[in-house]
Each structure stands twice: as structure tokens, then as C-alpha cells.
Amino acid sequence: MAYQRSQLHKLYDPGIEQRPMRVADLMSGSGTNVVKTIEHQKGLAEERGKAPYEVVVICSKAVVKWAKKRLKK
């Protein structure tokens, strides 16, 4: 089924929401992608005064203590 442009809807519109997009990050393995996502968020916040997204939850089978220690860097 082909979709027309008028049928597509934005999942998030920063002009309407007036806040950063809330993001859930999925962690597998060593968690390097989660760390890079959060580092990028912090870098954007430093450069622009705010980041367009905010990681609010991390889903993982890893031990929470390990993740907290890793993200404190």
C-alpha cells in the first residue's frame, strides 16, 4: 500500500512540544553506542545551549551498577 504525504504524521514536533525529544536507548554488548549517544547529547547541549533529544531510559540486560559506573565517565 502506497502512502501519500498527507497520510504521514510526525512522531515528534519540537515546535509544538517545546522540549527535547525523549529517547529510549537499547543497550547490548559493552554499551558503547549508549555512551556515544549520551556524549553526543552532552556535546550538542554545550554547543547549542540545548540538545534536540534527551536519553531518558536505557533498556538492557546488563547489570545496572555496571551501566551507572560506565556512564559516569
N, CA, C and O of each residue as an XYZ file, in Angstrom:
292
protein
N       0.836     -1.174      0.000
C       0.000      0.000      0.000
C       0.886      1.244      0.000
O       1.733      1.398      0.880
N       0.706      2.097     -0.938
C       1.482      3.336     -1.024
C       0.830      4.417     -0.162
O      -0.391      4.580     -0.154
N       1.678      5.150      0.564
C       1.179      6.228      1.415
C       1.378      7.569      0.723
O       2.416      7.815      0.108
N       0.403      8.409      0.828
C       0.538      9.768      0.329
C       1.122     10.631      1.437
O       1.007     10.304      2.618
N       1.737     11.714      1.054
C       2.362     12.604      2.030
C       1.375     13.050      3.108
O       1.752     13.172      4.273
N       0.138     13.291      2.743
C      -0.844     13.768      3.712
C      -1.186     12.721      4.769
O      -1.754     13.054      5.809
N      -0.846     11.466      4.514
C      -1.143     10.407      5.471
C      -0.028     10.209      6.499
O      -0.226      9.520      7.500
N       1.135     10.802      6.261
C       2.252     10.651      7.184
C       2.147     11.665      8.317
O       1.784     12.820      8.099
N       2.463     11.225      9.512
C       2.400     12.096     10.683
C       3.754     12.096     11.381
O       4.406     11.056     11.485
N       4.173     13.257     11.855
C       5.408     13.350     12.613
C       5.220     12.657     13.957
O       4.174     12.772     14.594
N       6.245     11.946     14.366
C       6.218     11.345     15.695
C       6.484     12.391     16.767
O       6.023     12.273     17.902
N       7.238     13.415     16.385
C       7.620     14.444     17.342
C       7.809     15.750     16.586
O       8.426     15.769     15.521
N       7.289     16.828     17.122
C       7.450     18.142     16.519
C       7.949     19.098     17.595
O       7.176     19.507     18.461
N       9.250     19.467     17.553
C       9.795     20.324     18.605
C       9.129     21.689     18.686
O       9.138     22.310     19.749
N       8.552     22.169     17.592
C       7.854     23.449     17.626
C       6.599     23.398     18.473
O       6.221     24.389     19.096
N       5.959     22.249     18.496
C       4.746     22.077     19.286
C       5.078     21.652     20.719
O       4.501     22.162     21.679
N       6.001     20.725     20.846
C       6.315     20.143     22.162
C       7.069     21.100     23.083
O       6.887     21.042     24.299
N       7.911     21.979     22.535
C       8.686     22.940     23.317
C       9.611     22.267     24.338
O       9.849     22.810     25.417
N      10.122     21.104     23.999
C      11.070     20.389     24.857
C      11.842     19.409     23.978
O      11.420     19.117     22.859
N      12.968     18.898     24.474
C      13.711     17.907     23.697
C      12.906     16.607     23.535
O      12.073     16.269     24.376
N      13.171     15.897     22.447
C      12.538     14.593     22.242
C      13.081     13.623     23.294
O      14.290     13.563     23.517
N      12.214     12.885     23.923
C      12.625     11.880     24.898
C      12.959     10.590     24.146
O      12.164     10.097     23.345
N      14.147     10.059     24.422
C      14.652      8.903     23.686
C      14.921      7.743     24.634
O      15.470      7.929     25.721
N      14.530      6.551     24.214
C      14.898      5.319     24.916
C      16.034      4.694     24.126
O      15.943      4.554     22.906
N      17.092      4.321     24.809
C      18.252      3.716     24.154
C      18.310      2.245     24.553
O      18.122      1.899     25.719
N      18.571      1.390     23.578
C      18.676     -0.045     23.825
C      20.147     -0.429     23.895
O      20.902     -0.199     22.950
N      20.544     -1.010     25.004
C      21.948     -1.346     25.194
C      22.159     -2.846     25.051
O      21.471     -3.650     25.679
N      23.118     -3.202     24.216
C      23.530     -4.594     24.108
C      25.047     -4.607     24.069
O      25.669     -3.623     23.669
N      25.626     -5.680     24.469
C      27.083     -5.758     24.450
C      27.700     -4.851     25.490
O      27.255     -4.805     26.637
N      28.736     -4.125     25.076
C      29.503     -3.316     26.028
C      28.893     -1.951     26.315
O      29.344     -1.263     27.231
N      27.894     -1.544     25.568
C      27.222     -0.280     25.826
C      27.871      0.931     25.192
O      27.549      2.064     25.551
N      28.791      0.713     24.245
C      29.491      1.851     23.643
C      28.549      2.757     22.856
O      28.749      3.971     22.843
N      27.538      2.210     22.207
C      26.601      3.057     21.459
C      25.763      3.929     22.390
O      25.460      5.076     22.061
N      25.393      3.399     23.535
C      24.650      4.201     24.518
C      25.535      5.350     25.011
O      25.082      6.491     25.105
N      26.775      5.049     25.319
C      27.706      6.069     25.791
C      27.889      7.143     24.724
O      27.878      8.333     25.037
N      28.059      6.734     23.460
C      28.242      7.707     22.373
C      26.993      8.566     22.182
O      27.104      9.764     21.920
N      25.810      7.970     22.312
C      24.567      8.734     22.182
C      24.482      9.803     23.264
O      24.108     10.941     22.981
N      24.820      9.452     24.486
C      24.766     10.404     25.597
C      25.870     11.455     25.469
O      25.640     12.631     25.751
N      27.065     11.039     25.047
C      28.139     12.016     24.827
C      27.748     13.013     23.731
O      28.029     14.206     23.845
N      27.106     12.525     22.682
C      26.660     13.406     21.605
C      25.600     14.383     22.124
O      25.615     15.563     21.776
N      24.694     13.890     22.945
C      23.667     14.746     23.550
C      24.325     15.860     24.363
O      23.946     17.025     24.242
N      25.304     15.506     25.185
C      26.004     16.500     26.004
C      26.768     17.493     25.134
O      26.786     18.687     25.431
N      27.400     17.012     24.061
C      28.133     17.886     23.157
C      27.220     18.893     22.477
O      27.567     20.069     22.364
N      26.055     18.440     22.024
C      25.085     19.348     21.410
C      24.602     20.393     22.410
O      24.424     21.561     22.067
N      24.393     19.962     23.640
C      23.945     20.898     24.677
C      25.003     21.971     24.936
O      24.662     23.135     25.150
N      26.276     21.592     24.917
C      27.355     22.565     25.119
C      27.463     23.524     23.939
O      27.659     24.724     24.129
N      27.335     22.996     22.717
C      27.467     23.820     21.510
C      26.279     24.753     21.300
O      26.454     25.927     20.975
N      25.080     24.230     21.485
C      23.864     24.964     21.124
C      23.096     25.530     22.313
O      22.153     26.302     22.144
N      23.505     25.143     23.505
C      22.754     25.561     24.683
C      21.707     24.544     25.100
O      21.253     24.548     26.245
N      21.322     23.677     24.180
C      20.418     22.572     24.490
C      20.513     21.535     23.370
O      20.859     21.856     22.233
N      20.203     20.304     23.712
C      20.216     19.214     22.730
C      18.786     18.983     22.243
O      17.839     19.216     22.995
N      18.611     18.529     21.000
C      17.263     18.298     20.485
C      16.626     17.023     21.039
O      15.442     16.771     20.814
N      17.406     16.222     21.759
C      16.876     14.993     22.354
C      17.498     14.776     23.723
O      18.528     15.362     24.054
N      16.857     13.927     24.510
C      17.345     13.586     25.845
C      17.116     12.100     26.077
O      15.988     11.617     25.983
N      18.183     11.380     26.380
C      18.053      9.958     26.705
C      17.448      9.874     28.101
O      18.054     10.324     29.073
N      16.258      9.301     28.197
C      15.565      9.250     29.480
C      15.488      7.840     30.064
O      15.205      7.666     31.249
N      15.741      6.839     29.226
C      15.725      5.464     29.723
C      16.677      4.621     28.884
O      16.804      4.809     27.674
N      17.344      3.685     29.562
C      18.230      2.746     28.888
C      17.727      1.346     29.203
O      17.615      0.966     30.368
N      17.429      0.588     28.174
C      16.948     -0.788     28.336
C      18.111     -1.737     28.101
O      18.802     -1.650     27.086
N      18.324     -2.648     29.053
C      19.457     -3.550     28.951
C      19.267     -4.759     29.838
O      18.521     -4.730     30.817
N      19.962     -5.828     29.471
C      20.023     -6.993     30.342
C      21.253     -6.918     31.239
O      21.445     -7.755     32.121
N      22.087     -5.900     31.000
C      23.321     -5.744     31.769
C      23.010     -5.307     33.200
O      21.919     -4.817     33.490
N      23.956     -5.487     34.058
C      23.812     -5.107     35.455
C      23.750     -3.576     35.562
O      24.577     -2.877     34.976
N      22.782     -3.070     36.301
C      22.568     -1.632     36.442
C      23.796     -0.949     37.033
O      24.156      0.145     36.600
N      24.435     -1.563     37.997
C      25.611     -0.981     38.646
C      26.716     -0.734     37.620
O      27.360      0.315     37.640
N      26.937     -1.695     36.726
C      27.951     -1.549     35.690
C      27.611     -0.383     34.773
O      28.488      0.410     34.428
N      26.353     -0.270     34.376
C      25.927      0.798     33.476
C      26.114      2.176     34.115
O      26.581      3.104     33.456
N      25.758      2.311     35.374
C      25.931      3.589     36.074
C      27.395      3.984     36.136
O      27.737      5.146     35.917
N      28.260      3.024     36.432
C      29.687      3.296     36.511
C      30.210      3.730     35.142
O      30.990      4.677     35.044
N      29.787      3.051     34.107
C      30.240      3.352     32.740
C      29.793      4.747     32.298
O      30.558      5.458     31.645
N      28.576      5.145     32.641
C      28.024      6.417     32.186
C      28.514      7.608     32.990
O      28.326      8.747     32.562
N      29.139      7.383     34.146
C      29.654      8.492     34.958
C      30.890      9.130     34.345
O      31.259     10.236     34.739
N      31.534      8.477     33.405
C      32.762      8.993     32.773
C      32.511     10.272     32.051
O      33.431     10.841     31.465
